[in-house]
């Protein structure tokens, strides 16, 4: 049976991704600071089930050990493809860059950039050791490709994640391993992150009214739909190594 590790699986897109993969018969391990009330009893196809593992991605030292233990446990037992889906992320702090503190910068970058990089490097090492195919998905954002007032941390971390993904894809292609790394842009969804954005003050985030209008105009996509598009990509005929996939291309 194929196995997927999904970070930030306790709610929002992460929880939806876990459900969609379970429905396709893929064993799912969710990594988050708390468990999902909905996933523990969620029934997958072909006896696929959900397992929760605690992980605080802000604590990089602990995170490194957690991913090492998790990868060893998975790859020593795996007989089919392993998916690593780095979904966990934060948008805050939302403020002009002169307002950020060192602790805020460090926490943001740890969750959005350092943790995915640690997970990727660890899982790649074990995938090569045990000759098990690995597919890496790093969840990105349109903010990686444009400057957004009040989002200097978020835009920077997602831009860095895009470049990292492309570099991993390049290295794996040149080595001929067959391992794949892609980015996935889920667009705007009805999640808690959107609620956090809408609670910002205009002086912190000039586009706040635009995000409030998304609710009024019913422009926010359901996370289950967005997760379903990703699940279809992963279980389809071919995944293009190094590509930045976007949900908007499938609607």
Buried (B, 14 or more C-beta within 10 A) or exposed (E): BBBBBBBBBBBBBBBBBBBBBBBBBBBBBBBBEEBBEBBEEBEBEEEBBBBBBEBBBBBBEEBBEBBBEBBBEBBEEBEEBBBBBBBBBBBBBBBBEEEBEEEBBEBBBBBBBBBBBBBBEBBBBBBBEBEBBBBBBBBBBBBBEEEBBBBBBBBBBBBBBBEBBBEBBEEBBEEEBEBBBBBBBBBBBBBEBBEBBBEBEEEBBEBBEEBBEBEEEEEBBEBBBBBBBBBEBBBEEEBEBBBBBBBEEEE
